[in-house]
């Protein structure tokens, strides 16, 4: 239901922006969508929903499935329906498939570079859950879909919650101790900005979980530490017997060219908005023909 509601909101906005004007033949027509480049197709069910709600005379016959690879010149789908509605749907439909397939294709590049290491998107998204879905189709991890999915303690929460002359490290330790484990221990993300903060968070988490006779792990997000310091964090946690209590996530300014450096630094995953933002759409075209 979350996904359908999100799709409907985005589709309504796009269709409204496109408008309902323009001339078009009031006859039955057919068209085919062709890919001009190689890529991972995403958005089939989004387009089906678009046609069902906004262009009901049109129907799609998919030549590829969600997540499949299309080659240059390959057919993506055939569409038939009223000529006027097909012309009105053309740009919206191509924008949707193009953008989502572009993200899926880019996501697959990151995954291929990362090997066994996970790659997640962040909550920096332009099309909300649709971006998250496209990352998933390309093989990436979606992380949190919304703030409700998991507790995340960021540096902004730490700095804004300091009491009196409390230091940043002291405030961070206090916030970890105050976590409601019954509600949040299954998925909690804590951002750290130094090796010492990572060790402090892991030690507190281990003590709390041991007292609860539980075994949940905490996600420690290594913010802008880079591969070298992240590797040090992983080694220190191993030495202190804390590594098994953590999922280590590297984040902050990671480029595709740097992914290979991260593969050997001991983190479980990296997260980046570059997997879905500033990505070129897959180049597609719709070719019309009369019946």
GUPARO-51780 format. One line per field, with one value per residue (C-alpha): residue number from 0; chain; x negated, y negated, z negated. Coordinates in steps of 0.1 Angstrom, whole numbers, plus 2048, in hexadecimal, padded with zeros to 3 digits. Each point is the difference from the previous one (the first is absolute). Example, Ala and Ser with C-alpha at 12.3 -4.5 7.8 and 13.67 -1.06 7.14 Angstrom:
BEGIN
num: (0 / 1) $
cadena: (A / A) $
x: (785 / 7F2) $
y: (82D / 7DE) $
z: (7B2 / 807) $
***
This chain:
BEGIN
num: (0 / 1 / 2 / 3 / 4 / 5 / 6 / 7 / 8 / 9 / 10 / 11 / 12 / 13 / 14 / 15 / 16 / 17 / 18 / 19 / 20 / 21 / 22 / 23 / 24 / 25 / 26 / 27 / 28 / 29 / 30 / 31 / 32 / 33 / 34 / 35 / 36 / 37 / 38 / 39 / 40 / 41 / 42 / 43 / 44 / 45 / 46 / 47 / 48 / 49 / 50 / 51 / 52 / 53 / 54 / 55 / 56 / 57 / 58 / 59 / 60 / 61 / 62 / 63 / 64 / 65 / 66 / 67 / 68 / 69 / 70 / 71 / 72 / 73 / 74 / 75 / 76 / 77 / 78 / 79 / 80 / 81 / 82 / 83 / 84 / 85 / 86 / 87 / 88 / 89 / 90 / 91 / 92 / 93 / 94 / 95 / 96 / 97 / 98 / 99 / 100 / 101 / 102 / 103 / 104 / 105 / 106 / 107 / 108 / 109 / 110 / 111 / 112 / 113 / 114 / 115 / 116 / 117 / 118 / 119 / 120 / 121 / 122 / 123 / 124 / 125 / 126 / 127 / 128 / 129 / 130 / 131 / 132 / 133 / 134 / 135 / 136 / 137 / 138 / 139 / 140 / 141 / 142 / 143 / 144 / 145 / 146 / 147 / 148 / 149 / 150 / 151 / 152 / 153 / 154 / 155 / 156 / 157 / 158 / 159 / 160 / 161 / 162 / 163 / 164 / 165 / 166 / 167 / 168 / 169 / 170 / 171 / 172 / 173 / 174 / 175 / 176 / 177 / 178 / 179 / 180 / 181 / 182 / 183 / 184 / 185 / 186 / 187 / 188 / 189 / 190 / 191 / 192 / 193 / 194 / 195 / 196 / 197 / 198 / 199 / 200 / 201 / 202 / 203 / 204 / 205 / 206 / 207 / 208 / 209 / 210 / 211 / 212 / 213 / 214 / 215 / 216 / 217 / 218 / 219 / 220 / 221 / 222 / 223 / 224 / 225 / 226 / 227 / 228 / 229 / 230 / 231 / 232 / 233 / 234 / 235 / 236 / 237 / 238 / 239 / 240 / 241 / 242 / 243 / 244 / 245 / 246 / 247 / 248 / 249 / 250 / 251 / 252 / 253 / 254 / 255 / 256 / 257 / 258 / 259 / 260 / 261 / 262 / 263 / 264 / 265 / 266 / 267 / 268 / 269 / 270 / 271 / 272 / 273 / 274 / 275 / 276 / 277 / 278 / 279 / 280 / 281 / 282 / 283 / 284 / 285 / 286 / 287 / 288 / 289 / 290) $
cadena: (A / A / A / A / A / A / A / A / A / A / A / A / A / A / A / A / A / A / A / A / A / A / A / A / A / A / A / A / A / A / A / A / A / A / A / A / A / A / A / A / A / A / A / A / A / A / A / A / A / A / A / A / A / A / A / A / A / A / A / A / A / A / A / A / A / A / A / A / A / A / A / A / A / A / A / A / A / A / A / A / A / A / A / A / A / A / A / A / A / A / A / A / A / A / A / A / A / A / A / A / A / A / A / A / A / A / A / A / A / A / A / A / A / A / A / A / A / A / A / A / A / A / A / A / A / A / A / A / A / A / A / A / A / A / A / A / A / A / A / A / A / A / A / A / A / A / A / A / A / A / A / A / A / A / A / A / A / A / A / A / A / A / A / A / A / A / A / A / A / A / A / A / A / A / A / A / A / A / A / A / A / A / A / A / A / A / A / A / A / A / A / A / A / A / A / A / A / A / A / A / A / A / A / A / A / A / A / A / A / A / A / A / A / A / A / A / A / A / A / A / A / A / A / A / A / A / A / A / A / A / A / A / A / A / A / A / A / A / A / A / A / A / A / A / A / A / A / A / A / A / A / A / A / A / A / A / A / A / A / A / A / A / A / A / A / A / A / A / A / A / A / A / A / A / A / A / A / A / A / A / A / A / A / A / A / A / A / A / A / A / A) $
x: (800 / 7E3 / 7F3 / 821 / 808 / 7DE / 804 / 822 / 7F3 / 7E3 / 815 / 81B / 7E6 / 7EF / 821 / 80C / 7DF / 803 / 824 / 81B / 7FF / 7F1 / 80E / 801 / 812 / 820 / 7F7 / 7F1 / 7DA / 7E1 / 7DD / 7E1 / 7E6 / 7DC / 7E1 / 7E3 / 7E7 / 7F9 / 810 / 814 / 825 / 814 / 823 / 816 / 81B / 7FE / 809 / 81B / 80F / 7FC / 813 / 81B / 808 / 7F8 / 802 / 819 / 804 / 7DB / 7F1 / 7DC / 7F1 / 7DE / 7E3 / 7EA / 805 / 7F7 / 7DB / 7F7 / 7E4 / 80A / 7E7 / 7FC / 81E / 813 / 825 / 80C / 825 / 81C / 81D / 822 / 81E / 811 / 7E8 / 806 / 7FB / 7E0 / 7F1 / 809 / 7F0 / 7E0 / 7EA / 80C / 7FB / 7DD / 7F6 / 80A / 7F0 / 7E1 / 7F9 / 807 / 7ED / 7E3 / 7FE / 803 / 7E4 / 7EA / 808 / 7F4 / 7DF / 7FA / 809 / 7E9 / 7E3 / 809 / 7FD / 80D / 802 / 823 / 809 / 81D / 812 / 806 / 820 / 7F3 / 81A / 811 / 81D / 805 / 808 / 7FD / 7DB / 7FC / 812 / 7E9 / 7E1 / 80E / 807 / 7DC / 7F4 / 7FA / 80D / 81B / 7F6 / 81C / 81F / 80A / 7F8 / 819 / 7ED / 7E3 / 7F2 / 7E2 / 7EB / 7ED / 7E7 / 81C / 813 / 7E1 / 7F6 / 824 / 805 / 7E1 / 808 / 7EC / 7DA / 804 / 7E8 / 80B / 7F2 / 812 / 821 / 7FC / 7FA / 81E / 817 / 7F5 / 807 / 822 / 80B / 820 / 7F3 / 822 / 80B / 7E0 / 7E5 / 809 / 7F5 / 7ED / 7E7 / 7E7 / 7EA / 7DD / 7E4 / 7E1 / 7F1 / 806 / 825 / 804 / 7EF / 815 / 821 / 7F7 / 7F5 / 820 / 815 / 7EF / 805 / 825 / 806 / 7EE / 815 / 820 / 7F3 / 805 / 7EA / 80C / 7E5 / 7FE / 7F8 / 7E2 / 7FF / 7DC / 806 / 7E5 / 7E5 / 7F4 / 7F2 / 7E1 / 810 / 81D / 7E7 / 7F1 / 823 / 806 / 7DE / 805 / 823 / 7F2 / 7E4 / 81A / 818 / 81A / 802 / 81B / 817 / 7FE / 80A / 7E6 / 80C / 7E8 / 80F / 7F8 / 7F4 / 7FA / 7FB / 803 / 7DB / 7F9 / 815 / 7E4 / 7ED / 81E / 803 / 7E1 / 804 / 817 / 822 / 81F / 80F / 7FD / 81C / 801 / 819 / 7EB / 811 / 820 / 7FA / 7F1 / 805 / 806 / 822 / 7FF / 805 / 821 / 817 / 824 / 807 / 824 / 812 / 824 / 814) $
y: (800 / 7E8 / 806 / 7FC / 7E0 / 7F2 / 809 / 7F0 / 7E0 / 7FD / 80B / 7E6 / 7E4 / 80A / 804 / 7DE / 7EF / 80F / 7F4 / 80F / 7E9 / 806 / 80F / 825 / 818 / 80F / 822 / 820 / 800 / 814 / 7F6 / 811 / 7F4 / 806 / 7FD / 7ED / 80E / 81E / 7FF / 810 / 7FA / 7F3 / 7F2 / 819 / 801 / 7DB / 7FB / 81A / 7EB / 7E0 / 80E / 810 / 7E0 / 7E3 / 80F / 81C / 805 / 80A / 822 / 80C / 820 / 803 / 810 / 800 / 807 / 7EA / 801 / 810 / 7F3 / 7F0 / 7FC / 7E3 / 800 / 818 / 7FE / 7F6 / 800 / 7FD / 7E9 / 7FD / 7EA / 7E0 / 7EA / 7E1 / 811 / 811 / 7DF / 7F0 / 81D / 802 / 7E8 / 80A / 825 / 7FB / 7E9 / 81B / 81E / 7EC / 7F2 / 820 / 815 / 7E7 / 804 / 826 / 801 / 7EA / 815 / 81F / 7EF / 7F9 / 823 / 80F / 7EB / 808 / 826 / 80F / 7DF / 7F1 / 7DE / 7EC / 7E1 / 7E4 / 7EC / 7E6 / 809 / 7EB / 817 / 80F / 826 / 802 / 7F8 / 81A / 81A / 7F9 / 804 / 821 / 80C / 7F9 / 815 / 7E5 / 7FD / 7E8 / 7F8 / 7EE / 7F8 / 7E5 / 7F2 / 819 / 81E / 7FE / 7EA / 7EC / 7EB / 7E6 / 7E6 / 7E6 / 812 / 804 / 7DB / 7F3 / 816 / 7F7 / 7F7 / 7E6 / 803 / 823 / 809 / 80E / 822 / 800 / 7F6 / 81C / 81A / 7F3 / 803 / 824 / 809 / 7F0 / 815 / 813 / 823 / 810 / 7E9 / 7F9 / 81A / 814 / 7E3 / 7E2 / 7EA / 7EB / 7E8 / 7FB / 7E9 / 80F / 822 / 7F9 / 7F9 / 821 / 813 / 7EE / 808 / 825 / 804 / 7F1 / 814 / 821 / 7FA / 7F8 / 81E / 817 / 7F4 / 806 / 822 / 7F5 / 800 / 7E4 / 7EC / 7DB / 7EE / 7E9 / 7E7 / 7F4 / 7DC / 7F3 / 816 / 80E / 823 / 7FC / 7F5 / 818 / 81C / 7F5 / 800 / 823 / 80C / 7EF / 80F / 822 / 7FB / 7F5 / 81D / 7E8 / 807 / 81A / 7E7 / 7E8 / 7FB / 7E7 / 7E8 / 7E9 / 7DF / 7DD / 7F5 / 822 / 802 / 81E / 7FE / 805 / 81E / 819 / 7EF / 806 / 825 / 808 / 7E9 / 816 / 7EE / 814 / 7E6 / 7DD / 7E7 / 7E4 / 7E9 / 803 / 821 / 7EE / 7DB / 7EE / 81F / 7FE / 810 / 81E / 7F2 / 80D / 7F6 / 808 / 807 / 7FD / 812 / 801 / 820) $
z: (800 / 7F9 / 822 / 812 / 7ED / 809 / 825 / 801 / 7F1 / 819 / 81E / 7F8 / 7FE / 821 / 813 / 7F2 / 80B / 822 / 804 / 815 / 81F / 822 / 820 / 807 / 817 / 7F1 / 80E / 7F3 / 803 / 7F6 / 7F6 / 7F5 / 7E6 / 80B / 7EA / 810 / 7E7 / 7EB / 7DD / 7E4 / 805 / 7E2 / 7FC / 812 / 7E5 / 7FC / 825 / 7FD / 7E3 / 814 / 81E / 7EA / 7ED / 818 / 823 / 7FE / 826 / 801 / 7F8 / 7FF / 80C / 7F0 / 814 / 7E1 / 7DB / 7E2 / 7FA / 821 / 816 / 821 / 81D / 818 / 817 / 7EB / 7FC / 7DD / 805 / 819 / 7F8 / 811 / 7FB / 80A / 813 / 7ED / 7DE / 80C / 80B / 7DF / 7ED / 815 / 7ED / 7DD / 808 / 80F / 7E2 / 7E8 / 810 / 80A / 7DE / 7EC / 819 / 7FF / 7DA / 802 / 81A / 7EB / 7E1 / 812 / 808 / 7DB / 7F7 / 819 / 7F3 / 7DB / 803 / 7E0 / 7EE / 7FE / 810 / 7F2 / 80B / 7E6 / 7F9 / 819 / 81B / 81A / 808 / 7DD / 7FF / 826 / 7FE / 7E4 / 815 / 81E / 7EA / 7F4 / 824 / 809 / 7E2 / 7E6 / 7DD / 7F7 / 7DC / 7EE / 815 / 7E8 / 7DD / 7F2 / 80C / 7E7 / 7E5 / 80D / 7E9 / 815 / 7F7 / 801 / 7E6 / 7EA / 803 / 7FA / 7E1 / 7EC / 7DC / 7EE / 807 / 80D / 81D / 821 / 7F6 / 7DF / 810 / 819 / 7E4 / 7ED / 81E / 806 / 7DC / 803 / 81E / 7FB / 809 / 7FF / 81D / 813 / 7FB / 81F / 817 / 7F2 / 813 / 7EC / 813 / 7F3 / 80A / 7F0 / 7F7 / 7DB / 805 / 813 / 7E4 / 7E6 / 812 / 806 / 7DB / 7F2 / 819 / 7F6 / 7DB / 805 / 817 / 7E8 / 7E2 / 815 / 80B / 823 / 81F / 817 / 812 / 804 / 821 / 7FA / 81C / 805 / 80C / 817 / 7F1 / 821 / 807 / 7EB / 7DF / 806 / 803 / 7DE / 7F1 / 80B / 7F3 / 7DE / 7FC / 807 / 7E6 / 7E6 / 807 / 80D / 825 / 7FF / 7F0 / 81D / 824 / 80E / 81A / 812 / 80D / 80C / 822 / 80E / 826 / 816 / 807 / 7DB / 7FA / 805 / 7E3 / 7E9 / 808 / 7EC / 7E2 / 7EA / 804 / 807 / 818 / 80D / 805 / 81A / 810 / 820 / 808 / 808 / 802 / 81E / 815 / 825 / 80B / 817 / 823 / 80E / 81D / 809 / 825 / 80C / 81C / 80B / 7FF) $
***
